[in-house]
Amino acid sequence: MHQTRLPDTVRQAARARRGREPGVLEPARTALLVIDMQNAFLAPGAPLETPAARSIVDNINRLAAAMRQAGGRVVWITTTLAPAGSARDWIYLTDFVGGDRRETIRAALRPGSDHHRLWPGLEARDGDLACVKDRFSPFSPGASDLDAMLRGAGIDHLVIAGTLTDVCCECTARDAMMLNYRVTVVEDANAAGTDEDHLRGLTTVARLFADVATTDEVVARLGGV
């Protein structure tokens, strides 16, 4: 797990700006979004391996259990990349990923690939929801049906966990706030490539886009211990 923690000065400044402390979560209107906890990111030697992501599995399982027990929803969000040249092909792969690595990533995040599957240590349950996205944020236009899924379930507060803190999780938090969701990012249930990247992502969302809380704090706000 990352050793870097959001400084109290950042947390206090964000709360002073908003003029409030986080309140109790309303489970019926809250969903835990677990982002990209796939073998492609967690398996040793995988194309997108993020070692710190393996260390947050227990906290994610704890959050998911607390959310279900309280009556909230759990959504497992995974990335599936479109084939090259298709209508949903993506400039990220063509312009920001070079050489053989581009096709290695496409293959890893293709349905049916072992790397595409959720990490086996995650405790998904019947009744949980699933969402497939093809951009960093599932709220990007056309990336997924997540917004409609959540609106249909009466959800307006999102708790975000997963990987990478400063990429898909940060993008999701930003876009969700723009769509009028209240957002909480879980500090010790997100992971990035380095401590510095993790802290950078947390600091960005704490300023204007989301509350930042620990697993213990979220569980307590759901009425747990």
N, C-alpha and C positions, 0 to 999 in steps of 0.2 A: 504494500500500500504506500501511496505517496507520503513522504515525510513533510512535504511543504503544506502549510495550512494557510487559509485566507487570514491575513493579519487583522487583528481586532480593529485597527484604525480604519480599514476598508469597510468592514462590517458595520462599524458604528457610524461612519460617514453616510453609508447607504441608508441606514435606518433613520438617521437624522434628516436626510433629504426627503424621505417619505413621510416622516412625522408619525411613525407607528412601529410597533413590534409585531412580528408574525403572530397570528391568532391560531385557534384550534382549526384543524382541517375538517371540512364537512365531507365525510367519506362518500356519501351518495353522489357528490359532485366532483369527486377527485379520482384521477387515474395515475398510476405509476407507469411511466414510459421507460422501458428497458431497451436501450439502443445499441445495436450492432455487437451484441455479445456472442459472436459467431466464431467458429473454429479458425476462420481466416485471420482473426485478430488475437485469439487466445492460445491457439496450439503452438507449442514450441517449434520454431522453424517455419511457421506459416508465413505466407507472403506479406501479410500486414501485421505480424506479431507485435503486440503491445504487452510486454511482460507484466506491467502493473495491473492490467485488466484481470489477470487471474486472481489477484489479491483482493478484489472487490466482490467476488462471487458470493461469499458468505453474507455480506451486507445486503446485496441485492436480494438474495433469498429471504433474508429477514424482513426487508421492506415489503416484498411481495406477500409474505405470509401475514404481516400486519395489515396490509391494505385489504386483502381478502377478508380477514377476520372482522375488520371494521365495516365492511360493506362497500369498499371501493373497488375499482377495476384495475387489472394488470394487463398491459399491452406489451407484447414482445415484438419489437421492430427490427427487421433485418433488411440488409441491402442486397438487392439483385441488380446486376448491371446488364443493360441491353446489349445485344450483339453489335459489333462494329458495322457502321453504315445504316443501322436501322433508324426509325423515326425518333427513338429516344436515346440515340447515341449522345455522348456527353463530351463537351469541350474539355472537361477536367482530364479525361483520359487521352484525348488527342493532343492537348497543348501543355499539360502539366506532368505527364508520366511518359517517359521515353523508353525506346528500345523494346527489348523482350519483356520488360517488367509490365508493360501495358497489357499484353495478352495473358501474362501470369495472373494479374489481378482479375481480369475478365473471367478467366477460367475458375479462379477460386470463388468468385461470387456469382456463379452460375448455378441455378437449381439442379440438384442431383449431385453436386460436388460435396465431398465430405467437409471441405472448408466452409461451405455455405451454411451448414447446419449450426444450430445453437450449441454452445459448449455444454458437454454432458453433465457438468456439475450444477447447472442451473435447474431449479425446481419449477418448471412450467407445470400448470395444472389444467385439468378440464374446466372449462368456464372462463379461462383467460382468453384474451383477444390476441389476434396476430395481425401484423401490418407489414407489407413489403414496400420498400421505397427504392427509388433509383437516383436519388440525389442526397447530398449531405443531410438536408432537412426534409422530413416527410411532409412539411407544409409548403414546400416549394411548388409552384403551379405544375400540376400533372404528375407530381412525384409519387403520390399515394392517395388513398381514400381516407386517411386518418381524420381529417377535420370533420368530414361527414359522419364518420363512425362515432367520434366523441360527441358531436352535437346531438346525434340521435340518442345517445345514452344520457344526455343531460349533464355532461362533464364540462366544467369551466375552470378547474384548477388542475395543473399537471405537475407531477413530481418526476424529475428527470434523473436517470441513472444510466451508466453505460460507458461507452468509449467511442471516440476520443473526446475528452473534456473540451478541448479547444477547437474541435472541428464539428463533427456531427451533433454532439450534445449542445455546444454553444449555438450553432446555427438553428437547432430546433428550439432552444429557449428564446432566442431573438424573434424568430418568426411567430412562435406561439404568442408572445406578448403583443406583437403587432396585430394579431388576430383577436385580441381581447381575452386571452386566457391569462389567469394568474399562474405564476410559475415558481416552483421551488427546485433548485438544483442541489443534489445531495453531494456534499463535499467529499465524503469518504466512500461514495459508491459511484464515483466517476474516475476514469483513468486516462492518462495521456502518455505520450512517448517519453517525456522527461518531467521531473518535478517543476521545472520552469514553465513548460507548456501547460501543465495542469493549473498552476497558479495564474498564469496569464488568462486562461479561459474563465476561471472562477472570478477573477478581478473584473473582467469585462462584463460578465452577466450581472455581477453584484451591483455595478454602478447604476444600471438603468433598466435591466431586463428581468431580473428574478431575485427572489430571496435565495440565500445560500445557507444551508443547514446541514447538520450531521445526521447520520442514520438514527442515533439516539433521539435527537430532537424531533425528527419526523415521526418516529414511532410514538413518542409521547404526545405529539399533536394529533395523532390518530386515536388517542385514548389508550394506547398500550403502555408498556413499561420497558 
